[in-house]
Amino acid sequence: MKNLTAVILNLFLALLIGCGEKEKSELSTKPWPKIDLKKYEPKALSPEEIKAKEKHDLDSEIFARETYRQELGNKFLDEGMDVYVMVSGKEKRTLKLTYVLFNRVSVHQMMEGETFWDWCSRGFTKVIITDGNDYIKTLELGKYSISDCKDMLEYERAESRK
């Protein structure tokens, strides 16, 4: 690779500073170095490497949902709502929101626009919204693919800008 770089650099410099015809012909007649392209081909992953990558990806997703839980809790607090936000399940795919003033109206308003699709695009498969007493609303998001959710989220954001 260093030889190829040197040849290209020499050609460029020769053209830039303007060398004589003899030097140009010498540069252009030198044989190109052979490059072994096989060493640059991606290697197939072993089953152990695939499992390790999947575990790393899953750990990253779980961490992202935990981080979102904290961000969402702070967002509600900034809006003056004392909402307790919790994630649960093996892969932290269930989002539970508890707020004493949650009711059908507030949940309906939350579902308008991008909130629903945002939760879905983050990999949550179930959202439980409760007032901590009698009112419980469970939203099943697992029927949507994450890519569909991301598309709908972008659509809702574009609509809200109009």
C-alpha positions as CSV (number, residue, x, y, z in Angstrom):
1,M,0.0,0.0,0.0
2,K,2.9,2.3,0.7
3,N,4.3,1.7,-2.8
4,L,1.0,2.6,-4.4
5,T,0.8,5.8,-2.3
6,A,4.4,6.7,-3.3
7,V,3.7,6.2,-7.0
8,I,0.6,8.3,-6.9
9,L,2.3,11.0,-4.9
10,N,5.3,11.0,-7.4
11,L,2.9,11.3,-10.4
12,F,1.0,14.1,-8.7
13,L,4.2,16.0,-7.8
14,A,5.6,15.5,-11.3
15,L,2.5,17.0,-12.8
16,L,2.4,19.7,-10.3
17,I,5.9,21.0,-10.6
18,G,6.2,20.1,-14.3
19,C,9.0,17.7,-14.9
20,G,10.6,16.9,-18.3
21,E,9.3,14.4,-20.8
22,K,11.9,11.8,-19.9
23,E,11.0,11.9,-16.2
24,K,7.2,11.6,-17.0
25,S,7.8,8.6,-19.2
26,E,9.9,6.9,-16.5
27,L,7.1,7.5,-14.0
28,S,4.4,6.2,-16.2
29,T,6.3,3.0,-17.3
30,K,7.1,1.7,-13.8
31,P,5.0,-1.4,-13.0
32,W,2.2,-1.0,-10.6
33,P,2.7,-2.9,-7.4
34,K,0.5,-5.9,-6.8
35,I,-2.0,-5.5,-4.1
36,D,-3.5,-8.5,-2.2
37,L,-7.1,-7.5,-2.0
38,K,-8.1,-10.6,0.0
39,K,-6.6,-9.1,3.2
40,Y,-9.1,-6.2,2.9
41,E,-12.2,-8.4,2.4
42,P,-14.4,-8.6,5.5
43,K,-14.1,-11.9,7.3
44,A,-17.2,-14.0,8.2
45,L,-17.9,-13.8,11.9
46,S,-17.7,-17.0,13.9
47,P,-20.8,-18.1,15.8
48,E,-19.2,-16.9,19.1
49,E,-18.5,-13.5,17.5
50,I,-22.1,-13.3,16.3
51,K,-23.4,-14.0,19.8
52,A,-21.0,-11.5,21.3
53,K,-22.1,-8.8,18.8
54,E,-25.8,-9.6,19.4
55,K,-25.3,-9.4,23.2
56,H,-23.4,-6.0,22.8
57,D,-26.2,-4.7,20.6
58,L,-28.9,-5.8,23.1
59,D,-26.9,-4.3,26.0
60,S,-26.7,-1.0,24.0
61,E,-30.5,-1.1,23.4
62,I,-31.2,-1.8,27.1
63,F,-28.8,1.1,28.2
64,A,-30.6,3.4,25.7
65,R,-34.0,2.6,27.1
66,E,-32.7,3.1,30.7
67,T,-31.3,6.5,29.7
68,Y,-34.6,7.4,28.0
69,R,-36.4,6.5,31.2
70,Q,-34.4,9.2,33.0
71,E,-34.8,11.7,30.2
72,L,-38.5,11.2,30.0
73,G,-38.9,11.5,33.8
74,N,-37.0,14.8,33.7
75,K,-39.1,16.0,30.8
76,F,-42.3,15.4,32.7
77,L,-40.8,17.2,35.7
78,D,-39.9,20.2,33.6
79,E,-43.5,20.3,32.5
80,G,-44.6,20.3,36.1
81,M,-45.8,16.7,36.2
82,D,-44.7,14.4,38.9
83,V,-44.7,11.3,36.7
84,Y,-42.9,8.2,38.0
85,V,-41.2,6.5,34.9
86,M,-40.1,2.9,35.1
87,V,-38.8,0.4,32.6
88,S,-39.1,-3.3,33.2
89,G,-38.8,-6.8,31.7
90,K,-35.8,-8.8,30.6
91,E,-34.8,-6.4,27.9
92,K,-36.4,-3.3,29.4
93,R,-39.1,-3.3,26.8
94,T,-42.0,-2.3,29.0
95,L,-42.4,1.4,29.9
96,K,-44.6,2.2,32.9
97,L,-45.8,5.7,33.6
98,T,-47.6,6.5,36.9
99,Y,-49.1,9.9,37.6
100,V,-52.0,10.6,39.9
101,L,-53.7,12.8,37.3
102,F,-53.6,10.4,34.4
103,N,-57.0,9.7,32.9
104,R,-58.5,9.0,29.5
105,V,-58.2,12.6,28.3
106,S,-54.5,12.9,29.2
107,V,-53.7,9.6,27.7
108,H,-55.6,10.5,24.5
109,Q,-53.6,13.7,24.3
110,M,-50.3,11.9,24.8
111,M,-51.2,9.5,22.0
112,E,-51.8,12.3,19.5
113,G,-48.7,13.2,17.5
114,E,-45.2,11.7,17.9
115,T,-45.2,10.4,21.5
116,F,-46.6,6.9,20.7
117,W,-44.3,6.5,17.7
118,D,-41.3,7.7,19.7
119,W,-41.8,5.0,22.3
120,C,-42.3,2.4,19.6
121,S,-39.1,3.5,17.7
122,R,-37.1,3.1,20.9
123,G,-38.0,-0.6,21.1
124,F,-40.7,-0.5,23.8
125,T,-43.2,-3.3,23.1
126,K,-45.6,-2.4,25.9
127,V,-46.5,0.9,27.6
128,I,-48.6,0.9,30.8
129,I,-50.1,4.2,31.9
130,T,-51.7,4.4,35.3
131,D,-52.9,6.8,37.9
132,G,-51.7,4.4,40.6
133,N,-55.2,3.5,41.6
134,D,-58.1,2.6,39.3
135,Y,-57.1,3.9,35.9
136,I,-54.8,1.6,33.9
137,K,-54.2,1.8,30.1
138,T,-52.0,-0.7,28.4
139,L,-50.6,0.0,24.9
140,E,-49.3,-3.0,22.9
141,L,-46.5,-1.7,20.6
142,G,-45.0,-5.1,19.7
143,K,-47.1,-5.4,16.6
144,Y,-45.2,-2.6,14.9
145,S,-41.7,-3.0,13.5
146,I,-39.2,-0.4,14.8
147,S,-38.5,0.8,11.2
148,D,-42.3,1.4,10.7
149,C,-42.3,3.3,14.0
150,K,-39.4,5.5,13.0
151,D,-41.1,6.2,9.6
152,M,-44.3,7.3,11.4
153,L,-42.3,9.3,13.9
154,E,-40.7,11.3,11.1
155,Y,-44.1,11.7,9.4
156,E,-45.6,13.1,12.7
157,R,-42.6,15.5,13.2
158,A,-43.0,16.7,9.6
159,E,-46.7,17.2,10.1
160,S,-46.2,19.2,13.3
161,R,-43.8,21.6,11.5
162,K,-46.5,22.6,9.0
